[in-house]
Amino acid sequence: MSQHPQFSIRIDQNKFLPEGGREVHAIVSVEATAADGAAAAAPTATDASEVIIIDTSGSMSYPDTKLRAAIAAAQTAIDTLRDGVRFAVVSGSNSAAMVYPQQPGLVPASEESRRLAKHALSRLKASGGTAIGSWLRLADQLFDDRQGAIRHAILLTDGKNQHETAEELDSVLFRCAGRFVCDCRGVGTDWEVAELRKISSALLGSVDIVADPAGLVADFEAMTRAAMGKSVADVVLRVQTPQTAKLRFVKQVMPSVEDLTGRRVDNGPQAGDYPLGAWGAESRDYHLCVEVPPGDIGRELRAAWVKLVVPDASGGESAPLATGNVLAQWTDDEAQSTRINARVAHYTGQAELAAVIQEGLQARKDGDLDTATARLGRAVVLADEAGNDAITSMLRKVVDVVDPATGTVRLKRDIDKADEMELDTRSSKTVRTRHNEVHTRRDETVHTRRGEG
């Protein structure tokens, strides 16, 4: 078996609360590095499995460059698999069908199985409609005996989920949640961002647009390479609070904004587990908010005890991979209690950034141009404050910026649909704080030291 990476937890917060204060915020930074500082060990071949799902509905042949590019991308992904990784290829239209192997199942990657799979892909034709839930249901069946292993799927579509109801898709997502990770890609501009975001969010994956089919090969290779780098499956963030405290929310805030609050699985009266999916050598940040009863001046308590655990197939779990404490202490020193932790402020702004972009684009779609202008103007301010240059660049394709400091903007009359969808899909991608960034409130300054952001 492969060696697990070493996990560490760092807590960034201002623990001081004013008299009567109740709300504690903290950024929990989780990092996984290889033991002894070496490159992170990859999972053994038998620990990993991959399902590639390609949309073969009729629209994939208009133009036919979409299907040809999808086939080439899937073939490249297969070449990227390590020997022994168990894999399958699925085609999706009104229903799901096996491309390789012919019968439902996963086969170990080898020179011969790769050759056969790529040949089977080359024979794909486009016809029929789109029923994404049925595609995911087949993937779930293929992963069924792989629980405990790294389980990753890639889903590519070019259209809306028109041939099953929203309730049918929701039912499948409920079934699949926690059973495998799925990265979703939309090719072209005729698919629904909100729809693919719902799928990727439920399955702890990513969503992105590949407006030009020519970009699919590089994207599939990158996704597969990232999946091959995972070495620990099903990591869980466990948060335990005092009996009188309440955990208000848990959000992933780096590398993207994802609200995990509703995914809590109770683990005792005051503890809850939040699924984080599979990990390789990487780092992610989480924003916790805990409500505690007011305490006496000078009193300190542990508002939350944070642990990383990996449950096993028998219902047990490993010893904690790492732990950390979120603290609260009441003070009558106004300077202490009003100071905002720089990283908490930064990620709070980026969570708002994702929300106002999505609200602004939806308002524009609904014809509410005043709301669209206000929300996207606010987004310009937040992106600039965060140093999120990628989002700033995308916003400038949708609005003319009159004054970035005040968020004064004008909606562009003619917006390329691909630019609009790119901004929507990537709105929740975040950046870390700038080095030496300074946040102030009531003349108190908090510095983010080099290496902390």
Sine and cosine of phi, psi and omega as CSV:
sin_phi,cos_phi,sin_psi,cos_psi,sin_omega,cos_omega
0.00,0.00,0.45,-0.89,-0.01,-1.00
-0.98,0.22,0.36,-0.93,0.02,-1.00
-1.00,0.08,0.75,-0.67,0.02,-1.00
-0.93,0.36,0.54,-0.84,0.14,-0.99
-0.93,0.37,0.25,-0.97,0.07,-1.00
-1.00,-0.01,0.75,-0.66,0.00,-1.00
-0.98,-0.21,0.54,-0.84,0.11,-0.99
-0.66,-0.75,0.46,-0.89,0.04,-1.00
-0.83,-0.55,0.73,-0.68,0.12,-0.99
-0.82,-0.57,0.70,-0.71,-0.01,-1.00
-0.95,-0.30,0.82,-0.58,0.12,-0.99
-0.92,-0.38,0.84,-0.54,0.01,-1.00
-0.27,-0.96,0.25,-0.97,0.30,-0.95
-0.96,-0.29,0.95,-0.33,-0.12,-0.99
-0.97,0.23,-0.24,0.97,-0.14,-0.99
-0.99,0.17,0.76,-0.65,0.04,-1.00
-0.89,-0.46,0.54,-0.84,0.08,-1.00
-0.96,0.29,0.23,-0.97,0.06,-1.00
-0.82,0.57,0.80,-0.61,-0.04,-1.00
1.00,0.06,-0.09,1.00,-0.03,-1.00
-0.91,0.40,0.57,-0.82,-0.09,-1.00
-0.82,-0.57,-0.43,0.90,-0.23,-0.97
-0.97,-0.23,0.82,-0.57,-0.01,-1.00
-0.91,-0.41,0.79,-0.61,0.04,-1.00
-0.90,-0.43,0.59,-0.81,0.04,-1.00
-0.47,-0.88,0.53,-0.85,0.17,-0.98
-0.98,-0.22,0.86,-0.52,0.03,-1.00
-0.98,-0.19,0.93,-0.36,0.00,-1.00
-0.99,-0.15,0.84,-0.53,-0.01,-1.00
-0.93,-0.36,0.79,-0.62,0.01,-1.00
-0.78,-0.62,0.67,-0.74,0.08,-1.00
-0.89,-0.45,0.83,-0.55,0.04,-1.00
-0.76,-0.65,0.37,-0.93,-0.02,-1.00
-0.94,0.34,0.50,-0.86,0.07,-1.00
-0.87,0.50,0.60,-0.80,0.05,-1.00
0.89,0.46,0.30,0.95,0.08,-1.00
0.97,0.23,0.10,1.00,0.03,-1.00
-0.98,0.19,0.15,-0.99,0.07,-1.00
-0.88,0.48,0.58,-0.81,-0.07,-1.00
-0.86,0.51,0.72,-0.69,0.01,-1.00
-0.93,0.37,0.73,-0.68,0.06,-1.00
-0.97,0.24,0.43,-0.90,0.06,-1.00
-0.91,0.42,0.46,-0.89,0.11,-0.99
-0.92,0.39,0.37,-0.93,-0.10,-1.00
-0.84,0.54,-0.64,0.77,-0.05,-1.00
-0.95,0.31,-0.18,0.98,-0.01,-1.00
-1.00,0.04,-0.12,0.99,-0.14,-0.99
-0.81,-0.58,0.56,-0.83,0.06,-1.00
-0.56,-0.83,0.50,-0.87,-0.12,-0.99
-0.63,-0.77,0.72,-0.70,0.12,-0.99
-0.83,-0.56,0.81,-0.59,0.00,-1.00
-0.96,-0.28,0.86,-0.51,-0.07,-1.00
-0.92,-0.39,0.89,-0.46,-0.05,-1.00
-0.92,-0.40,0.81,-0.59,0.10,-0.99
-0.91,0.41,0.84,-0.54,0.08,-1.00
-0.85,-0.52,0.46,0.89,0.07,-1.00
-0.92,0.40,0.27,-0.96,-0.10,-0.99
-0.83,0.56,-0.55,0.84,-0.06,-1.00
-0.92,0.39,-0.31,0.95,0.02,-1.00
-0.92,0.39,-0.20,0.98,0.04,-1.00
-0.99,-0.16,0.13,0.99,0.02,-1.00
-0.83,-0.56,1.00,-0.06,-0.13,0.99
-0.98,0.19,0.26,-0.97,-0.07,-1.00
-0.96,0.30,-0.13,0.99,0.09,-1.00
-0.88,0.47,-0.46,0.89,0.01,-1.00
-0.90,0.45,-0.76,0.65,-0.03,-1.00
-0.93,0.38,-0.66,0.75,0.00,-1.00
-0.88,0.48,-0.67,0.74,0.01,-1.00
-0.93,0.37,-0.61,0.79,0.03,-1.00
-0.89,0.45,-0.66,0.75,0.03,-1.00
-0.89,0.45,-0.73,0.69,0.01,-1.00
-0.88,0.48,-0.63,0.78,0.00,-1.00
-0.92,0.40,-0.69,0.72,0.02,-1.00
-0.90,0.44,-0.62,0.78,0.03,-1.00
-0.90,0.44,-0.63,0.77,0.05,-1.00
-0.91,0.41,-0.65,0.76,0.04,-1.00
-0.87,0.50,-0.66,0.75,0.01,-1.00
-0.89,0.45,-0.65,0.76,0.04,-1.00
-0.91,0.41,-0.39,0.92,-0.04,-1.00
-0.99,0.12,-0.29,0.96,0.01,-1.00
-0.91,0.41,0.63,-0.78,0.12,-0.99
-0.96,0.29,0.44,-0.90,0.09,-1.00
-0.83,0.56,0.71,-0.70,0.06,-1.00
1.00,-0.05,-0.32,0.95,0.06,-1.00
-0.90,0.43,0.75,-0.66,-0.04,-1.00
-0.99,0.12,0.73,-0.69,-0.12,-0.99
-0.55,-0.84,0.24,-0.97,0.10,-1.00
-0.43,-0.90,0.36,-0.93,0.07,-1.00
-0.84,-0.55,0.74,-0.67,-0.05,-1.00
-0.84,-0.54,0.65,-0.76,0.15,-0.99
-0.96,-0.27,0.56,-0.83,-0.06,-1.00
-0.79,-0.62,0.74,-0.67,0.16,-0.99
-0.60,-0.80,-0.85,-0.53,0.09,-1.00
-0.90,0.43,-0.38,0.92,0.06,-1.00
-0.56,-0.83,0.09,-1.00,0.01,-1.00
-0.98,-0.17,0.56,-0.83,0.01,-1.00
-0.65,-0.76,0.52,-0.85,0.06,-1.00
-0.97,0.26,0.75,-0.66,0.16,-0.99
-1.00,-0.09,-0.75,0.66,0.08,-1.00
-0.42,-0.91,0.71,-0.70,-0.16,0.99
-0.92,0.38,0.10,-1.00,-0.06,-1.00
-0.93,0.37,-0.61,0.79,0.03,-1.00
-0.99,-0.12,0.56,-0.83,-0.02,-1.00
-0.81,0.58,0.80,-0.60,0.00,-1.00
0.31,-0.95,0.15,-0.99,0.04,-1.00
-0.92,-0.40,0.61,-0.79,0.00,-1.00
-0.85,-0.53,0.53,-0.85,0.03,-1.00
-0.93,0.38,0.65,-0.76,0.05,-1.00
-0.94,0.33,0.77,-0.63,0.06,-1.00
-0.50,-0.87,0.12,-0.99,0.03,-1.00
-0.84,0.54,-0.67,0.74,-0.04,-1.00
-0.95,0.31,-0.71,0.70,-0.03,-1.00
-0.92,0.39,-0.57,0.82,0.07,-1.00
-0.90,0.44,-0.70,0.72,0.00,-1.00
-0.87,0.49,-0.71,0.71,-0.02,-1.00
-0.92,0.40,-0.65,0.76,-0.02,-1.00
-0.92,0.40,-0.67,0.74,0.00,-1.00
-0.92,0.39,-0.59,0.81,0.05,-1.00
-0.92,0.40,-0.67,0.74,0.03,-1.00
-0.88,0.47,-0.63,0.78,0.03,-1.00
-0.89,0.46,-0.61,0.79,-0.07,-1.00
-0.91,0.42,-0.27,0.96,-0.02,-1.00
-1.00,-0.08,0.01,1.00,-0.06,-1.00
-0.90,0.43,0.64,-0.77,0.10,-0.99
-0.83,-0.55,0.42,-0.91,-0.02,-1.00
-0.98,-0.18,0.79,-0.62,0.10,-1.00
-0.22,-0.98,0.37,-0.93,0.08,-1.00
1.00,0.01,-0.21,-0.98,-0.11,-0.99
-0.95,-0.32,-0.41,-0.91,-0.11,-0.99
-0.76,-0.65,0.88,-0.48,0.06,-1.00
-0.67,-0.74,0.99,0.15,-0.19,-0.98
-0.90,0.44,-0.54,0.84,0.01,-1.00
-0.85,0.53,-0.63,0.77,0.00,-1.00
-0.92,0.39,-0.53,0.85,0.03,-1.00
-0.92,0.39,-0.70,0.71,0.00,-1.00
-0.93,0.38,-0.54,0.84,0.01,-1.00
-0.90,0.44,-0.65,0.76,0.03,-1.00
-0.92,0.39,-0.67,0.74,0.05,-1.00
-0.85,0.52,-0.67,0.74,0.01,-1.00
-0.87,0.49,-0.66,0.75,0.05,-1.00
-0.89,0.45,-0.64,0.77,0.00,-1.00
-0.91,0.41,-0.56,0.83,0.00,-1.00
-0.99,0.13,-0.05,1.00,-0.24,-0.97
-0.82,0.58,-0.65,0.76,-0.04,-1.00
-0.99,-0.10,0.27,0.96,-0.03,-1.00
-0.94,-0.34,0.23,0.97,-0.01,-1.00
-0.88,0.48,0.71,-0.70,-0.09,-1.00
0.98,-0.19,-0.32,0.95,0.06,-1.00
-0.99,-0.11,0.17,-0.99,0.16,-0.99
-0.93,0.36,0.83,-0.55,-0.05,-1.00
-0.80,-0.60,0.91,-0.40,-0.10,-0.99
-0.72,-0.69,0.67,-0.75,0.06,-1.00
-0.80,-0.60,0.50,-0.87,0.17,-0.99
-0.90,-0.43,0.77,-0.64,0.02,-1.00
-0.85,-0.53,0.84,-0.55,0.04,-1.00
-0.89,-0.45,0.75,-0.66,0.09,-1.00
-0.62,-0.78,0.32,-0.95,0.07,-1.00
-0.85,-0.53,0.10,0.99,-0.11,-0.99
-0.56,-0.83,-0.03,-1.00,0.00,-1.00
-0.99,0.12,0.39,-0.92,-0.02,-1.00
-0.99,0.14,0.97,0.24,-0.20,-0.98
-1.00,0.00,-0.24,0.97,-0.16,-0.99
-0.93,-0.38,0.42,0.91,0.23,-0.97
-0.41,-0.91,0.34,-0.94,-0.05,-1.00
-0.98,0.18,0.32,-0.95,0.07,-1.00
-0.87,0.49,-0.57,0.82,0.01,-1.00
-0.92,0.40,-0.61,0.80,0.04,-1.00
-0.90,0.43,-0.69,0.73,0.03,-1.00
-0.90,0.44,-0.70,0.71,0.00,-1.00
-0.86,0.52,-0.64,0.77,0.00,-1.00
-0.89,0.46,-0.66,0.75,0.02,-1.00
-0.92,0.39,-0.67,0.74,0.00,-1.00
-0.89,0.45,-0.62,0.79,0.05,-1.00
-0.88,0.47,-0.66,0.75,0.01,-1.00
-0.92,0.38,-0.64,0.77,-0.14,-0.99
-1.00,0.10,-0.35,0.94,-0.08,-1.00
-0.84,0.55,0.78,-0.63,0.01,-1.00
1.00,0.09,-0.12,0.99,-0.05,-1.00
-0.99,-0.15,-0.44,0.90,0.15,-0.99
-0.32,-0.95,0.34,-0.94,0.05,-1.00
-0.99,-0.12,0.66,-0.75,-0.02,-1.00
-0.73,-0.68,0.87,-0.49,0.15,-0.99
-1.00,-0.01,0.77,-0.64,-0.08,-1.00
-0.93,-0.37,0.66,-0.75,0.07,-1.00
-0.75,-0.66,0.67,-0.74,0.10,-0.99
-0.94,-0.34,0.80,-0.60,0.01,-1.00
-0.97,-0.22,0.65,-0.76,-0.08,-1.00
0.98,0.20,-0.39,-0.92,-0.08,-1.00
-0.73,-0.68,0.32,0.95,-0.05,-1.00
-0.97,-0.24,0.22,0.97,0.02,-1.00
-0.96,-0.28,0.19,-0.98,-0.07,-1.00
-0.98,-0.22,0.86,-0.51,0.01,-1.00
-0.86,0.51,-0.73,0.68,-0.05,-1.00
-0.87,0.50,-0.57,0.82,-0.02,-1.00
-0.92,0.38,-0.76,0.65,0.01,-1.00
-0.94,0.35,-0.54,0.84,0.05,-1.00
-0.89,0.45,-0.65,0.76,0.02,-1.00
-0.87,0.50,-0.67,0.74,-0.01,-1.00
-0.92,0.39,-0.77,0.64,-0.05,-1.00
-0.90,0.43,-0.59,0.81,0.02,-1.00
-0.91,0.42,-0.73,0.69,-0.01,-1.00
-0.89,0.46,-0.52,0.86,-0.10,-1.00
-0.95,-0.30,0.35,0.94,0.14,-0.99
0.83,0.56,0.52,0.85,0.00,-1.00
-0.94,-0.35,-0.27,-0.96,0.00,-1.00
-0.92,-0.38,0.29,-0.96,0.10,-1.00
-0.72,-0.69,0.64,-0.77,0.03,-1.00
-0.39,-0.92,0.28,-0.96,0.04,-1.00
-0.97,-0.24,0.65,-0.76,0.18,-0.98
-0.86,-0.51,1.00,0.06,-0.13,-0.99
-0.88,0.47,-0.63,0.77,0.01,-1.00
-0.98,-0.20,0.87,-0.49,-0.02,-1.00
-0.79,0.61,-0.42,0.91,-0.02,-1.00
-0.89,0.46,-0.33,0.94,-0.01,-1.00
-1.00,0.09,-0.07,1.00,-0.11,-0.99
-0.92,0.40,-0.64,0.77,-0.09,-1.00
-0.86,0.50,-0.77,0.64,-0.01,-1.00
-0.90,0.44,-0.61,0.79,-0.02,-1.00
-0.92,0.39,-0.71,0.71,0.02,-1.00
-0.90,0.44,-0.64,0.76,0.02,-1.00
-0.89,0.46,-0.69,0.72,-0.01,-1.00
-0.90,0.43,-0.68,0.73,0.02,-1.00
-0.89,0.46,-0.68,0.73,-0.02,-1.00
-0.93,0.38,-0.65,0.76,0.02,-1.00
-0.88,0.47,-0.67,0.75,0.02,-1.00
-0.89,0.45,-0.66,0.75,0.02,-1.00
-0.90,0.44,-0.62,0.78,0.01,-1.00
-0.92,0.38,-0.34,0.94,0.01,-1.00
-1.00,0.09,-0.13,0.99,0.01,-1.00
-0.96,0.27,0.62,-0.79,-0.04,-1.00
-0.74,-0.68,-0.13,0.99,0.06,-1.00
-0.74,-0.67,0.84,-0.55,0.00,-1.00
-1.00,-0.04,0.52,-0.86,0.25,-0.97
0.86,0.52,0.74,0.68,0.10,-1.00
-0.95,0.31,0.62,-0.78,-0.05,-1.00
-0.83,-0.56,0.70,-0.72,0.15,-0.99
-1.00,-0.08,0.91,-0.42,0.02,-1.00
-0.97,-0.22,0.80,-0.60,-0.02,-1.00
-0.87,-0.49,0.85,-0.53,0.01,-1.00
-0.91,-0.42,0.73,-0.68,-0.04,-1.00
-0.85,-0.53,0.34,-0.94,0.08,-1.00
-0.87,0.49,0.30,-0.95,-0.10,-1.00
-0.86,0.51,-0.54,0.84,-0.07,-1.00
-1.00,-0.09,0.05,1.00,-0.05,-1.00
-0.99,-0.17,0.31,-0.95,0.02,-1.00
-0.71,-0.70,0.78,-0.63,0.06,-1.00
-0.99,0.14,0.92,-0.40,-0.09,-1.00
-0.98,0.17,-0.67,0.74,0.07,-1.00
-0.34,-0.94,0.38,-0.93,0.16,-0.99
-0.74,-0.67,0.86,-0.51,-0.01,-1.00
-0.78,-0.62,0.70,-0.71,0.26,-0.96
-0.96,0.27,0.71,-0.70,-0.01,-1.00
-0.83,-0.56,-0.08,1.00,0.07,-1.00
-0.47,-0.88,0.78,-0.63,0.21,0.98
-1.00,0.08,-0.06,1.00,0.06,-1.00
-0.50,-0.86,0.31,-0.95,0.01,-1.00
-0.99,0.11,0.82,-0.57,0.02,-1.00
-0.52,-0.85,0.88,-0.47,-0.01,-1.00
-0.98,0.18,0.89,-0.45,-0.02,-1.00
-0.99,-0.14,-0.02,1.00,-0.15,-0.99
-0.81,0.58,-0.71,0.71,-0.06,-1.00
-0.96,0.28,-0.08,1.00,-0.03,-1.00
-0.99,-0.11,0.11,0.99,-0.03,-1.00
-0.84,0.54,0.71,-0.70,0.18,-0.98
-0.88,-0.47,0.90,-0.44,-0.06,-1.00
-0.87,0.50,0.65,-0.76,0.04,-1.00
-0.72,-0.70,0.91,0.42,-0.11,-0.99
0.96,-0.27,0.17,-0.99,-0.13,-0.99
-0.88,0.48,-0.60,0.80,-0.08,-1.00
-0.85,-0.53,0.35,0.94,-0.01,-1.00
-0.78,-0.62,0.60,-0.80,0.04,-1.00
-0.67,-0.74,0.58,-0.82,0.01,-1.00
-0.97,-0.24,0.70,-0.72,0.00,-1.00
-0.84,-0.54,0.87,-0.49,-0.08,-1.00
-0.94,0.33,0.71,-0.70,0.02,-1.00
-0.92,-0.40,-0.05,1.00,0.03,-1.00
0.98,0.21,-0.37,-0.93,-0.06,-1.00
-1.00,0.02,0.48,-0.88,-0.05,-1.00
-0.77,-0.64,0.58,-0.81,0.24,-0.97
-0.86,-0.52,-0.55,-0.84,0.09,-1.00
-0.99,0.15,0.97,-0.25,-0.11,-0.99
-0.22,-0.98,0.10,-1.00,0.09,-1.00
-0.66,-0.75,0.56,-0.83,0.04,-1.00
-0.64,-0.77,0.44,-0.90,-0.01,-1.00
-0.87,-0.49,0.58,-0.82,-0.03,-1.00
-0.75,-0.66,0.63,-0.78,0.01,-1.00
-0.96,-0.28,0.86,-0.50,0.04,-1.00
-0.93,-0.35,0.63,-0.78,0.13,-0.99
-0.78,-0.63,0.83,-0.56,-0.03,-1.00
-0.86,-0.51,0.72,-0.70,0.10,-1.00
-0.98,-0.18,0.83,-0.56,-0.03,-1.00
-0.85,-0.53,0.43,-0.90,0.07,-1.00
-0.94,0.33,0.57,-0.82,-0.02,-1.00
-0.86,0.52,0.60,-0.80,0.00,-1.00
-0.88,-0.47,0.13,-0.99,0.02,-1.00
-0.95,0.31,0.47,-0.88,0.06,-1.00
-0.83,0.56,0.75,-0.66,0.01,-1.00
1.00,-0.05,-0.29,0.96,-0.02,-1.00
-0.97,0.25,0.66,-0.75,0.08,-1.00
-0.86,-0.52,0.66,-0.75,0.09,-1.00
-0.65,-0.76,0.30,-0.95,0.10,-0.99
-1.00,0.06,0.95,-0.32,-0.04,-1.00
-0.97,0.24,-0.46,0.89,0.04,-1.00
-0.37,-0.93,0.59,-0.81,0.10,-0.99
-0.92,-0.39,0.88,-0.47,-0.11,-0.99
-0.96,-0.29,0.74,-0.67,0.02,-1.00
-0.72,-0.69,0.49,-0.87,0.20,-0.98
-0.96,-0.28,0.80,-0.60,0.00,-1.00
-0.71,-0.71,0.35,-0.94,0.09,-1.00
-0.81,-0.59,0.96,-0.27,0.06,-1.00
-0.91,0.42,0.47,-0.88,0.08,-1.00
-0.94,-0.34,0.09,-1.00,-0.12,-0.99
-0.90,0.43,-0.40,0.91,-0.06,-1.00
-1.00,0.09,-0.02,1.00,-0.02,-1.00
0.99,-0.14,-0.13,0.99,0.09,-1.00
-1.00,0.08,-0.29,-0.96,0.00,-1.00
-0.33,-0.95,0.27,-0.96,0.05,-1.00
-0.96,0.28,0.24,-0.97,0.21,-0.98
-0.88,0.48,0.47,-0.88,-0.01,-1.00
-0.79,0.61,0.71,-0.70,0.03,-1.00
-0.96,0.27,-0.49,0.87,0.03,-1.00
-0.21,-0.98,0.40,-0.92,0.02,-1.00
-0.65,-0.76,0.31,-0.95,0.06,-1.00
-0.34,-0.94,0.35,-0.94,-0.03,-1.00
-0.88,-0.47,0.70,-0.72,0.18,-0.98
-0.98,-0.22,0.82,-0.57,-0.15,-0.99
-0.93,-0.36,0.36,-0.93,0.12,-0.99
-0.67,-0.74,0.71,-0.70,0.07,-1.00
-0.61,-0.79,0.75,-0.66,-0.05,-1.00
-1.00,-0.01,0.64,-0.77,-0.06,-1.00
-0.60,-0.80,0.46,-0.89,0.13,-0.99
-0.98,-0.18,0.18,0.98,0.07,-1.00
-1.00,0.05,0.96,-0.26,-0.08,-1.00
-0.88,0.48,-0.58,0.82,0.00,-1.00
-0.88,0.48,-0.64,0.77,0.01,-1.00
-0.94,0.33,-0.70,0.71,-0.15,-0.99
-0.97,0.23,-0.32,0.95,-0.03,-1.00
-0.99,-0.17,-0.01,1.00,0.01,-1.00
-0.95,0.30,0.72,-0.69,0.04,-1.00
-0.98,-0.18,0.82,-0.57,0.09,-1.00
-0.87,0.49,0.74,-0.67,-0.12,-0.99
-0.86,0.50,-0.65,0.76,-0.07,-1.00
-0.97,0.26,-0.57,0.82,0.09,-1.00
-0.88,0.48,-0.72,0.70,-0.01,-1.00
-0.89,0.45,-0.68,0.73,-0.03,-1.00
-0.87,0.50,-0.76,0.65,-0.07,-1.00
-0.97,0.26,-0.49,0.87,0.11,-0.99
-0.88,0.48,-0.66,0.75,0.04,-1.00
-0.90,0.43,-0.61,0.79,-0.03,-1.00
-0.96,0.27,-0.52,0.86,0.11,-0.99
-0.91,0.42,-0.65,0.76,0.07,-1.00
-0.91,0.42,-0.62,0.79,0.01,-1.00
-0.84,0.54,-0.75,0.67,0.01,-1.00
-0.86,0.50,-0.68,0.74,-0.05,-1.00
-0.91,0.41,-0.71,0.70,-0.09,-1.00
-0.95,0.32,-0.51,0.86,0.08,-1.00
-0.90,0.44,-0.75,0.66,-0.03,-1.00
-0.91,0.42,-0.63,0.78,0.05,-1.00
-0.91,0.40,-0.65,0.76,-0.01,-1.00
-0.91,0.42,-0.69,0.72,0.01,-1.00
-0.92,0.39,-0.60,0.80,0.04,-1.00
-0.92,0.40,-0.66,0.75,0.03,-1.00
-0.88,0.47,-0.65,0.76,0.04,-1.00
-0.88,0.47,-0.67,0.74,0.01,-1.00
-0.90,0.44,-0.56,0.83,-0.02,-1.00
-0.99,0.13,-0.05,1.00,0.00,-1.00
1.00,0.08,0.11,0.99,0.01,-1.00
-1.00,-0.01,0.99,0.13,-0.15,-0.99
-0.95,0.32,-0.50,0.87,0.03,-1.00
-0.90,0.43,-0.74,0.68,0.03,-1.00
-0.90,0.43,-0.67,0.74,0.02,-1.00
-0.85,0.52,-0.70,0.71,-0.01,-1.00
-0.90,0.43,-0.70,0.72,-0.02,-1.00
-0.90,0.44,-0.72,0.70,-0.04,-1.00
-0.92,0.39,-0.70,0.71,-0.03,-1.00
-0.95,0.33,-0.49,0.87,0.12,-0.99
-0.91,0.42,-0.68,0.73,0.07,-1.00
-0.88,0.48,-0.61,0.79,0.01,-1.00
-0.89,0.46,-0.63,0.78,0.02,-1.00
-0.87,0.50,-0.69,0.72,0.02,-1.00
-0.89,0.46,-0.76,0.65,-0.06,-1.00
-0.91,0.42,-0.65,0.76,0.01,-1.00
-0.90,0.44,-0.63,0.77,0.02,-1.00
-0.92,0.39,-0.69,0.73,0.00,-1.00
-0.89,0.46,-0.61,0.79,-0.06,-1.00
-0.99,0.17,-0.23,0.97,-0.10,-0.99
0.95,0.30,0.44,0.90,-0.01,-1.00
-1.00,0.05,0.99,0.16,-0.13,-0.99
-0.92,0.40,-0.54,0.84,0.00,-1.00
-0.89,0.45,-0.71,0.71,0.01,-1.00
-0.93,0.38,-0.63,0.77,0.04,-1.00
-0.84,0.54,-0.70,0.71,0.00,-1.00
-0.89,0.46,-0.67,0.74,0.02,-1.00
-0.92,0.39,-0.63,0.78,0.02,-1.00
-0.88,0.48,-0.60,0.80,-0.04,-1.00
-0.94,0.34,-0.19,0.98,0.12,-0.99
-1.00,0.08,-0.22,0.97,-0.06,-1.00
-0.94,-0.33,-0.51,0.86,0.00,-1.00
-0.75,-0.66,0.46,-0.89,0.20,-0.98
-1.00,-0.01,0.85,-0.53,-0.06,-1.00
-1.00,0.02,0.90,-0.44,0.03,-1.00
-1.00,0.07,-0.73,0.68,0.00,-1.00
-0.58,-0.81,0.97,-0.25,-0.05,-1.00
-0.92,0.39,-0.44,0.90,-0.02,-1.00
-0.93,0.36,-0.62,0.78,-0.03,-1.00
-0.99,-0.17,-0.13,0.99,-0.03,-1.00
0.97,0.24,0.44,0.90,0.04,-1.00
-0.99,0.16,0.89,-0.45,-0.06,-1.00
-0.67,-0.75,0.28,-0.96,0.16,-0.99
-0.82,-0.57,0.72,-0.70,0.07,-1.00
-0.91,0.42,0.71,-0.70,0.11,-0.99
-0.94,0.35,0.59,-0.81,-0.01,-1.00
-0.95,0.30,-0.74,0.67,-0.04,-1.00
-0.93,-0.36,0.93,-0.38,-0.03,-1.00
-0.91,-0.42,0.77,-0.64,0.09,-1.00
-0.90,0.44,0.78,-0.63,-0.08,-1.00
-0.87,0.49,-0.59,0.81,0.01,-1.00
-0.90,0.44,-0.61,0.79,0.03,-1.00
-0.91,0.41,-0.67,0.74,0.02,-1.00
-0.89,0.45,-0.70,0.72,-0.01,-1.00
-0.94,0.35,-0.55,0.83,0.05,-1.00
-0.90,0.44,-0.70,0.71,0.04,-1.00
-0.88,0.48,-0.67,0.74,-0.01,-1.00
-0.90,0.43,-0.77,0.63,-0.07,-1.00
-0.91,0.41,-0.55,0.83,-0.10,-1.00
-0.99,-0.16,0.12,0.99,-0.05,-1.00
-0.88,0.48,-0.50,0.87,-0.07,-1.00
-1.00,-0.03,0.00,1.00,0.06,-1.00
-0.97,0.24,0.74,-0.68,-0.12,-0.99
-0.91,-0.42,0.23,-0.97,0.11,-0.99
-0.83,-0.55,0.43,-0.90,0.06,-1.00
-0.98,0.21,0.26,-0.97,-0.05,-1.00
-0.88,0.47,0.54,-0.84,0.09,-1.00
-0.91,0.42,0.54,-0.84,0.08,-1.00
-0.88,0.48,0.64,-0.77,0.05,-1.00
0.88,0.48,0.40,0.92,0.03,-1.00
-0.93,0.36,0.54,-0.84,-0.04,-1.00
-0.83,-0.55,0.76,-0.65,0.14,-0.99
-0.89,-0.46,0.66,-0.75,-0.02,-1.00
-0.79,-0.61,0.49,-0.87,0.16,-0.99
-0.39,-0.92,0.77,-0.63,-0.01,-1.00
0.77,0.63,0.72,0.70,0.07,-1.00
0.92,0.40,0.15,0.99,0.10,-1.00
-1.00,-0.08,0.71,-0.71,-0.04,-1.00
-0.91,-0.42,0.70,-0.71,0.07,-1.00
-0.87,-0.50,0.82,-0.58,-0.01,-1.00
-0.98,-0.20,0.71,-0.71,0.17,-0.98
-1.00,-0.02,0.95,-0.32,-0.08,-1.00
-0.94,0.35,0.45,-0.89,0.01,-1.00
-0.84,0.55,0.73,-0.68,0.00,-1.00
1.00,-0.09,-0.20,0.98,0.00,-1.00
-1.00,-0.08,-0.28,0.96,-0.14,-0.99
-1.00,-0.07,0.00,0.00,0.00,0.00
